[in-house]
Amino acid sequence: MTTARTKFALPPFFCPVDPAIHPEVDAIENRAIAWIDELEMYEDSSRRRHVLKTNSAEFFSRFSPAGRAENVLLAAKWVYWGFAFDDVRCDEGPLSEHPAAFAEMAGRVQRVLEAPQSLDAPDDPYLRALHDIGLSLRRQATPTQVRRFIDAHRAWLHGVAWQVGNQARGVMPQLNDYLAMRLGSCGGFPTMALLEIANAAEVPAHEMDHPAVRAAGESAILTAGLDNDLHSYRREQHDRHADQNIISVLAHHEDRSIDDALAEAVRLRDRIMHVHLRLSEQLLPEASPELRTYLAGLKAGVRGNIDWALRVPRYSTEHEPAVDGHPGFSAAPSDPDPAAPPVPVIRWWWGELRDR
């Protein structure tokens, strides 16, 4: 039922979080661009422009507005790399509908990050850039932070492999499977793992591995992932590439119009954001300073992702801006129901609430 639309107006975003950005964002961007050019992380000038239009330095400077500048730069490099790699090797490249070939390539990519001396294809600009990021990680982060990022990176590639498999088989996943896949494929796990590194604040294991902290992290990641679905839907419709998206899933399996699917997607997204805020508030009184910094980063990431996406060229078409006017922000969820939605893959988050 995913028929094309000429206009796609977003409703206000439920996100009661103040905007913020790192004061050295311009210097971070200039240094990141110099790094991209030094490693030639592109095939030609057109691809270079495409990489720079992701505004990745701004993106992560909103996630970590008080972070250590050198570490925020490292995180921004990975975000530039991630968007470039996603476009060329995941979403639109020759492997985007070939699961076996993608899995082989993803394994090689992951190993370059895991074993910094394992680069065996120095002519590949994406492997070369990720290899350099891996070396910097080991200089600037703790061993625990490096391991957490590597594990998060593997989860992202696994999610993308699931997505590629669906594309190859022409499968539109059901809502439960889609949310499980999107949690991984949106890139939120490695992005949020970079918060500890950018802020130079390692969360103690007994806190980071606590189910309520995991639920807070996952709910922030999926909120941002669904926000990206909303931002990208119109562009994907313009490009005839809106096959796996929360709106397409709801329209296809629940026989909804696009307007109804959009409204339902926003209601679900708002309930997920609401449980994230409740979990974060519950955790704060007994949190270590490092956990407090991490939780603040999760909220800053959700808000920063919205602010970035509303103006980034990545979500624009040739003839239209990223959105039809600024949708604004809401202090209250569109669906105030505090109970877990009937989606098995995420409803355990609500089980971690003490006030449910």
C-alpha positions in Angstrom: 0.0 0.0 0.0 3.0 2.3 0.0 1.8 4.8 -2.7 4.0 7.8 -3.5 3.2 11.2 -2.0 4.2 14.6 -3.2 4.3 16.0 0.4 5.2 14.3 3.7 4.7 16.5 6.7 6.1 15.3 10.0 4.2 15.8 13.3 5.9 17.4 16.3 8.6 15.3 17.9 8.0 14.3 21.5 11.4 15.0 23.0 11.5 17.1 26.2 15.3 17.5 26.0 17.1 20.8 25.4 19.3 21.1 22.3 23.1 21.4 22.7 26.2 21.2 20.5 30.0 21.0 21.2 31.5 24.5 21.1 34.4 23.2 18.9 32.1 21.7 16.3 33.6 23.8 13.4 37.2 22.8 14.2 36.1 19.1 14.6 34.5 19.3 11.2 37.5 20.8 9.5 39.8 18.2 11.0 37.5 15.4 10.0 37.3 16.6 6.4 41.1 16.8 6.3 41.2 13.2 7.5 38.7 12.1 4.9 40.8 13.7 2.2 44.1 12.3 3.5 42.7 8.8 3.4 40.7 9.4 0.2 37.6 7.8 1.7 35.7 8.1 -1.5 35.9 6.9 -5.1 35.5 10.3 -6.8 34.6 14.0 -6.3 30.9 13.2 -6.4 31.1 10.6 -3.7 33.3 13.0 -1.6 30.5 15.6 -1.8 28.0 13.0 -0.7 30.1 12.0 2.3 30.6 15.6 3.5 26.9 16.3 3.1 26.1 13.9 6.0 27.3 16.7 8.4 28.7 13.9 10.6 30.8 16.3 12.7 27.7 18.2 13.6 25.8 15.0 14.2 28.1 13.7 16.9 28.9 17.1 18.4 25.2 17.1 19.3 25.5 13.7 21.0 28.5 14.8 23.1 28.3 18.6 23.6 30.7 18.5 26.6 33.0 15.7 25.4 36.8 15.7 25.0 37.3 17.4 21.6 39.9 14.9 20.3 37.6 12.0 21.2 34.5 13.7 19.7 36.6 14.0 16.5 37.3 10.3 16.6 33.6 9.6 16.9 32.8 11.9 14.1 35.3 10.1 11.8 33.5 6.9 12.4 30.1 8.5 11.7 31.4 9.9 8.4 32.7 6.4 7.7 29.5 4.7 8.7 27.3 6.8 6.5 29.7 6.4 3.5 29.9 2.6 4.0 26.2 2.3 4.5 25.4 4.0 1.2 28.0 2.2 -0.9 28.1 -1.3 0.6 24.7 -1.7 2.4 21.8 0.4 1.0 22.5 1.0 -2.6 25.7 -0.9 -3.6 26.1 -4.1 -5.5 25.9 -6.2 -2.3 22.6 -4.7 -1.1 20.6 -7.7 -2.4 23.2 -10.5 -2.1 23.3 -11.7 1.5 26.1 -14.2 1.1 28.4 -11.7 -0.5 27.5 -9.1 2.0 28.2 -11.4 5.0 31.6 -12.2 3.6 32.4 -8.5 3.2 31.0 -7.7 6.6 33.1 -10.3 8.2 36.2 -8.8 6.6 35.2 -5.3 7.8 34.6 -6.4 11.3 38.0 -8.2 11.5 39.8 -5.1 10.4 38.3 -3.3 13.5 38.9 -6.3 15.8 42.5 -6.9 14.8 44.2 -3.6 13.9 47.1 -5.3 12.0 44.8 -7.4 9.8 44.3 -5.0 6.9 44.9 -7.0 3.8 43.2 -4.7 1.2 44.9 -1.3 1.6 43.5 -0.1 -1.7 39.9 -0.4 -0.3 39.1 3.2 0.9 36.6 2.0 3.5 38.7 -0.7 5.0 41.7 1.6 5.1 39.7 4.3 6.9 38.2 1.8 9.4 41.7 0.4 10.1 42.8 3.9 10.9 39.9 4.5 13.2 40.7 1.2 15.0 44.2 2.3 15.6 43.0 5.6 17.1 40.5 3.8 19.3 43.2 1.9 20.9 45.2 5.0 21.6 42.3 7.1 22.9 40.0 4.7 24.7 40.2 2.2 27.4 40.3 -1.6 26.6 36.8 -1.9 28.0 35.5 0.9 25.8 37.2 -0.6 22.7 35.7 -4.0 23.4 32.2 -2.5 23.9 32.5 -0.6 20.6 33.7 -3.6 18.7 30.8 -5.7 20.1 28.3 -2.9 19.1 29.8 -2.7 15.7 29.3 -6.4 15.2 25.6 -6.0 16.2 25.2 -3.3 13.6 26.6 -5.4 10.8 24.4 -8.3 11.9 21.3 -6.1 11.7 22.3 -4.8 8.3 22.8 -8.5 7.1 19.3 -9.3 8.3 18.0 -6.3 6.3 20.0 -7.3 3.2 18.5 -10.8 3.5 15.0 -9.4 3.5 15.7 -7.3 0.5 17.1 -10.2 -1.4 14.0 -12.3 -0.7 11.5 -9.5 -1.2 10.3 -9.9 2.4 8.5 -7.1 4.2 9.1 -8.1 7.9 6.3 -8.1 10.4 6.4 -5.3 13.1 8.0 -7.5 15.8 10.8 -8.7 13.4 11.2 -5.2 11.9 11.8 -3.6 15.3 14.4 -6.3 16.3 16.2 -5.8 12.9 15.9 -1.9 13.1 17.4 -1.9 16.6 20.6 -3.3 15.0 20.6 -1.9 11.5 20.1 1.8 12.4 23.7 2.0 13.6 22.6 3.0 17.1 24.7 0.4 19.0 28.1 1.6 17.8 27.0 5.3 17.8 25.9 5.1 21.5 29.0 3.0 22.4 31.0 6.0 21.2 29.5 8.2 24.0 31.7 6.6 26.6 34.7 7.3 24.5 33.8 10.8 23.4 33.0 11.8 27.0 36.1 9.9 28.4 33.8 8.3 31.0 33.8 4.5 31.3 30.6 3.2 32.9 31.3 0.4 35.5 30.3 -3.0 34.3 27.9 -3.7 37.1 25.9 -0.6 35.9 26.3 -0.9 32.1 25.3 -4.6 32.1 22.3 -4.0 34.4 19.0 -4.8 32.5 17.5 -1.4 33.3 20.5 0.4 31.8 20.4 -1.9 28.8 16.7 -1.1 28.4 17.4 2.6 28.6 20.1 2.3 25.9 18.0 0.2 23.6 14.9 2.4 23.9 17.0 5.5 23.0 18.5 3.7 20.1 15.2 2.5 18.7 13.6 5.9 19.2 16.4 7.5 17.1 16.1 4.7 14.6 12.4 5.2 14.1 13.0 9.0 13.9 15.4 8.3 11.0 12.7 6.2 9.4 10.3 9.2 9.6 12.9 11.6 8.2 14.0 9.3 5.4 10.6 8.0 4.3 9.9 10.9 1.8 13.3 10.7 0.3 13.1 7.0 -0.1 9.7 7.3 -1.7 11.2 9.8 -4.2 14.0 7.3 -4.9 11.5 4.4 -5.1 13.3 2.7 -2.2 10.9 2.6 0.7 10.7 -1.1 1.2 11.8 -1.6 4.8 10.6 1.3 7.0 8.3 1.5 10.0 5.7 3.3 7.8 5.9 0.7 5.0 5.7 -2.1 7.5 2.6 -0.8 9.2 1.0 0.1 5.8 1.7 -3.3 4.3 0.8 -5.7 7.2 -2.1 -3.7 8.8 -3.7 -2.4 5.5 -3.3 1.2 6.6 -3.1 4.3 4.5 0.2 6.2 4.6 -1.3 8.8 6.8 -2.6 6.2 9.3 0.6 4.3 9.2 2.5 7.6 10.0 0.2 8.3 12.9 0.6 4.8 14.3 4.4 4.9 13.9 4.6 8.2 15.8 2.4 6.8 18.6 4.7 3.7 18.9 7.8 5.9 18.7 6.5 8.2 21.5 5.7 5.3 23.8 9.3 4.0 23.3 10.7 7.5 24.0 8.5 7.8 27.1 9.7 4.5 28.6 13.3 5.6 27.9 12.7 8.8 29.9 11.1 6.9 32.8 14.0 4.4 32.9 16.6 7.2 32.8 14.8 9.1 35.7 14.6 5.9 37.7 18.3 5.1 37.3 19.7 8.6 38.0 19.4 8.7 41.9 21.8 5.8 42.4 23.9 6.2 39.2 27.7 6.8 39.3 29.0 10.0 37.6 30.0 7.9 34.6 26.5 6.4 34.2 24.9 9.9 34.7 27.1 11.1 31.8 26.1 8.2 29.7 22.4 8.6 30.4 22.6 12.3 29.6 24.4 11.4 26.3 21.5 9.0 25.3 19.0 11.8 25.7 21.3 14.3 23.9 21.6 11.8 21.1 17.9 11.4 20.6 17.5 15.2 20.5 20.6 15.8 18.5 19.7 13.3 15.9 16.4 15.1 15.4 18.0 18.6 15.2 20.7 17.2 12.8 18.2 15.4 10.6 15.9 18.4 10.2 18.6 20.3 8.2 21.0 17.7 6.9 21.1 17.3 3.0 21.0 13.6 3.5 17.3 13.7 4.0 16.6 16.2 1.2 15.5 15.4 -2.4 16.8 17.4 -5.3 13.8 19.7 -5.2 12.7 19.7 -1.6 14.2 20.4 1.8 14.6 17.7 4.4 11.1 18.4 5.8 8.1 20.5 4.8 8.6 23.2 7.4 9.9 22.6 11.0 7.6 20.1 12.7 8.5 21.5 16.2 8.6 19.6 19.5 6.1 18.3 21.9 6.4 18.0 25.7 3.9 15.2 25.8 3.7 11.9 23.9 1.0 11.5 21.3 0.0 8.2 23.0 0.2 8.6 26.8 -0.5 4.9 27.5 2.2 3.9 30.1 1.8 0.2 29.4 4.0 -1.9 27.2 2.8 -2.2 23.6 2.0 -5.7 22.3 5.4 -6.2 20.7 7.3 -9.0 22.3 10.8 -7.9 21.2 10.6 -4.6 23.2 8.0 -5.1 25.9 10.6 -6.3 28.4 11.8 -2.7 28.7 8.6 -1.8 30.6 9.3 -4.7 33.0 12.4 -2.9 34.2 10.3 0.0 35.5 9.8 0.0 39.3 6.7 2.2 39.1 4.8 0.3 36.5 
